[in-house]
Amino acid sequence: MSWTKKAWEAGYQIYEQITSMPFNQELIAGTLDKEKFKFYIAQDSLYLAEFSRALSLIAGRAHHTEHVLEFARFAEGAVVVEHALHAGYFQKFGITETLPASPSCQHYTHYLLTKAALAQVEVAMAAVLPCFWIYKEVGDFIYQQQQKENNPYQEWIDTYAGEEFAGIVERAIKICDEVAESCTPAQQQTMTDAFVMATKLEWMFWDSAYRQEQWPL
Ligand SMILES: Cc1ncc(CN)c(N)n1
């Protein structure tokens, strides 16, 4: 079995819990409170800037030239394509102020940056994979389930359920399988642990947006 199949199985229960979260169920119905979505988009903008830095770090540490180039393209895509989506929502919902990163956003971005800078590069690649793969699966799930016309969150759904994003995710999965082949079983387990941890952090990010999480102090 390929490493990515094993990793997906290891994180599958968390993925299922993500699809049933109120944030995503209400996104499907188009009933999600705009304030919660605004909070999510503002935090996600902060997230994407750091995610792009993590991808750039991985690009610089990758062993194969093709992987260097792919991660550099992923880094560009996170800022150019996904940020464009956010810019549209910033305008649509009149988001002007820059908020500080929430505890969950900060925790997640620091986790990715730490792995990108300090972990074995294959583990760093595994840590960022849920950021691609979970979003694609959640995007597809929401797209298939959506019931409402004129969903205010349609652009978001279309981006993550779209073909362009699917192509990027396919490439990220392929690279992880390629690099996992040269890892020992113990290293592959460390990759899986990083994949599962990042999947949990995805759950926390959505949960924190729904609660509009604040710093206690
Ligand atoms: C928190 C989070 N994770 C992943 C993605 C998709 N790159 C995102 N936009 N935001």
The ligand as a Gaussian input file, in Angstrom:
#p B3LYP/6-31G(d) Opt

LIG

0 1
 C       -6.350000      26.329000       7.487000
 C       -6.217000      26.045000       6.016000
 N       -5.737000      24.824000       5.634000
 C       -5.624000      24.578000       4.286000
 C       -5.983000      25.481000       3.345000
 C       -5.903000      25.155000       1.877000
 N       -4.632000      25.471000       1.390000
 C       -6.457000      26.694000       3.777000
 N       -6.849000      27.653000       2.910000
 N       -6.595000      26.984000       5.117000

